[in-house]
Amino acid sequence: MITQNAYLRPHGIYTFSIPALAGRFDDGTPYVTCPAAGVCAAVCYARVGTFRFPKVLAKHQRNLRRILSDLPQWRQDMLAELAAPRFRGGRYLRIHDAGDFFSDAYLDAWLAIARATSGMTFYTYTKEVARFKRLVEPDPPLNWRWVYSYGGKQDHLIAPGDRVADVFPSEAAITRAEHHSNDASDLLAVLGPSPVGMVMNNHPHLRKRIGERTLREWQEQKRSARRHGPGRLNARPCRSEQTQACHEPDLPEERADDH
């Protein structure tokens, strides 16, 4: 269930993933894996490219199916896999390069796995702010690191002092905003200084959709539109980070049968 990719392998980072956002298994059963996703759903890199290759998606769906069908057994299987020699000696496991902690029980299972696996550091990006503040922040495992990533429905729950990450159109934009790039290593998101900035993925149609905004700015525009009315239906992305008077039409809620 645990793999590596070309970007994370040089840093000794392993990954565990489930499908991004929502979808259906082969038998038609729907699932939702990112209940707190907001505008990020519209530009999610894990919904395009290699993540949609049949073999990759099938593997992620197998992981999710095991979790949903028998969570205690999945937890035991994960512990058995993590006991392998290759995971010893200060390794890192990034939980979810797709998907999120979609339930209390699922998050609790990961916390139990981390507490029972002292030789590895577990880290994750998440938009499940409320869930983490209830279940993680009061007593996190010593080998557990996390960063709240902007662009979700719970951005407004992020508090001063929280470790945060935002997506920017360029490295120059990260510098101008006085954020700290994680370009050198993904581990900087949880081990380096905060706030963290990362550059938008390189899919042209997704870059066009986000424009010159960050995910934090885009999500706040959406919240503002909800408070003050729908705005202009044909609004375009802001063309400058300094623009404050632009509006974004409300995006439809994601449904499992949309994918």
Secondary structure by P-SEA (a helix, b strand, c coil): cccccccccccccccccccccbbbccccbbbbcccccccccccccccccccccaaaaaaaaaaaaaaaacaaaaaaaaaaaacccccccbbbbbcccccccccaaaaaaaaaaaaacccbbbbbcccaaaaaaccccccccccbbbbbbcccccccccccccccccccccaaaaaaaccccccccccccccccccbbbcccccaaaaaaaccccaaaaaaaaaaaaacccccccccccccccccccccccccccccccc
